């Protein structure tokens, strides 16, 4: 298991979340994480509108990847720990690093402001 393979699996995980295919995303999780699926999914801003691998760091017998997930109203950084399980990279840990609220764009309000200024 090398960095490129782990990065590819992590990006596929991100792509699955953005496409709404949570079942596909769950396939990358360890049996232990799947047993606590509610807690894991609670970390994620679903539905996700954007997701990307932010960083990859080799550590010990696995890799630590930070995933940036953007939902409709918030953006979070999730640290994931990947190890080889059954011959493929698998998420064995996930934790919330940070989150920020996103401003919901209101086109009507912006339009009113421009009309008042003009």
C-alpha positions as CSV (number, residue, x, y, z in Angstrom):
1,X,0.0,0.0,0.0
2,X,1.6,3.2,-1.1
3,X,0.6,6.9,-0.9
4,X,-0.8,7.1,-4.4
5,X,-3.1,4.1,-3.9
6,X,-4.3,5.5,-0.6
7,X,-4.9,8.9,-2.1
8,X,-6.9,7.3,-5.0
9,X,-9.1,5.4,-2.5
10,X,-9.6,8.6,-0.4
11,X,-10.6,10.6,-3.5
12,X,-13.0,7.8,-4.5
13,X,-14.5,8.0,-1.0
14,X,-14.9,11.8,-1.4
15,X,-16.4,11.4,-4.9
16,X,-18.9,8.9,-3.5
17,X,-20.0,11.4,-0.8
18,X,-20.5,14.2,-3.3
19,X,-22.5,11.9,-5.6
20,X,-24.7,10.9,-2.7
21,X,-23.5,7.3,-2.9
22,X,-23.1,6.7,0.9
23,X,-23.2,2.9,0.4
24,X,-20.1,3.2,-1.8
25,X,-18.4,5.4,0.7
26,X,-19.1,2.9,3.5
27,X,-17.2,0.2,1.6
28,X,-13.9,2.1,2.4
29,X,-14.6,1.9,6.2
30,X,-13.4,-0.8,8.5
31,X,-15.8,-3.3,10.1
32,X,-15.4,-1.5,13.4
33,X,-16.4,1.9,11.9
34,X,-19.4,0.3,10.1
35,X,-20.6,-1.0,13.5
36,X,-20.7,2.7,14.7
37,X,-21.9,4.1,11.4
38,X,-24.2,6.7,12.9
39,X,-21.3,8.3,14.8
40,X,-19.1,8.3,11.7
41,X,-21.8,9.8,9.4
42,X,-22.5,12.5,12.0
43,X,-19.0,13.8,11.4
44,X,-19.8,14.4,7.7
45,X,-21.7,17.3,6.2
46,X,-24.3,15.4,4.2
47,X,-25.2,16.1,1.5
48,X,-21.7,17.0,0.5
49,X,-21.4,19.4,-2.4
50,X,-17.6,19.3,-2.6
51,X,-14.9,17.0,-1.1
52,X,-11.2,16.7,-1.6
53,X,-8.1,15.2,-0.1
54,X,-6.4,18.0,1.8
55,X,-3.2,16.3,2.9
56,X,-1.5,12.9,3.1
57,X,1.0,11.9,5.7
58,X,2.7,8.5,6.2
59,X,2.7,7.4,9.9
60,X,3.6,4.0,11.3
61,X,1.7,1.2,9.6
62,X,-0.7,3.5,7.8
63,X,-1.5,6.9,6.4
64,X,-3.2,9.9,7.9
65,X,-5.3,11.9,5.4
66,X,-7.2,15.1,6.0
67,X,-10.3,15.3,4.0
68,X,-12.0,18.7,3.3
69,X,-15.8,18.2,3.0
70,X,-18.1,21.0,2.1
71,X,-21.9,20.7,2.8
72,X,-24.6,23.2,1.9
73,X,-24.2,25.1,5.2
74,X,-20.7,24.1,6.6
75,X,-17.2,23.0,5.7
76,X,-15.3,20.5,7.9
77,X,-11.9,18.9,8.0
78,X,-12.0,15.2,8.9
79,X,-8.8,13.4,9.8
80,X,-8.9,9.8,8.6
81,X,-6.4,7.0,9.4
82,X,-6.0,4.4,6.6
83,X,-4.5,1.0,6.9
84,X,-4.4,-2.0,4.7
85,X,-7.2,-4.4,5.4
86,X,-8.1,-7.4,3.2
87,X,-5.5,-6.2,0.6
88,X,-6.9,-2.6,0.2
89,X,-6.7,0.7,1.9
90,X,-9.4,1.1,4.6
91,X,-10.4,3.9,6.9
92,X,-9.8,2.6,10.4
93,X,-10.3,5.9,12.3
94,X,-12.1,9.2,11.6
95,X,-12.1,12.4,13.7
96,X,-13.4,15.9,13.3
97,X,-10.6,18.5,13.1
98,X,-12.5,21.7,12.5
99,X,-15.6,23.1,11.0
100,X,-16.8,26.4,9.8
101,X,-20.3,27.7,8.9
102,X,-20.8,28.7,5.3
103,X,-22.9,31.7,4.4
104,X,-25.9,30.7,2.4
105,X,-26.0,32.9,-0.7
106,X,-29.3,34.7,-1.2
107,X,-29.4,36.2,-4.7
108,X,-32.6,38.1,-3.9
109,X,-31.0,39.9,-1.0
110,X,-28.0,40.8,-3.1
111,X,-30.2,42.1,-5.8
112,X,-32.1,44.3,-3.4
113,X,-28.9,45.8,-2.1
114,X,-27.8,46.7,-5.6
115,X,-31.1,48.3,-6.4
116,X,-31.0,50.4,-3.2
117,X,-27.5,51.6,-3.9
118,X,-28.2,52.5,-7.6
